[in-house]
Amino acid sequence: MLREIINDVIEKLTDSGVTAVYSAFDAVDIAKKEKGIFTVVGIGGFESFSPIYSPYTIFIPFKADIEISITAPHKSSVAEIYSLYDTSIEPVISDMCGLTCSLSKMSIKFDSNIQRLVLTVRLSASGITRIERSSP
């Protein structure tokens, strides 16, 4: 279920024109990722609740902390990285069908290991996953 959530966010971002979007679960070395701006989508926390059964479907409510990290190229300003989030990423996340999201944390810091600014956004998301029941 975690990979489905991450893949759905990645798909929506790339469909809206955001490039260089990666999963936190991929094994791509940072040196091989985009030299410009790139985005990593992951899950910081996950909780599922009791399933709801209907004759043909199982509904599983969940809450997740979606973490989106935007890594800027060298010599980018704080204003540029915030602007990218506001114009390209936030509208896509707000408009995702099936998820209710709210911003729970935003931070920006310089990562000395890679010598780049990184904007990290944590979104509290809730939704319901549907699983079709098989016939006996």
Summary of the structure (lengths in Angstrom):
residues: 136
radius of gyration: 16.8
end to end distance: 24.4
largest distance: 61.0
contacts: 366
relative contact order: 0.21
helix: 25%
strand: 45%
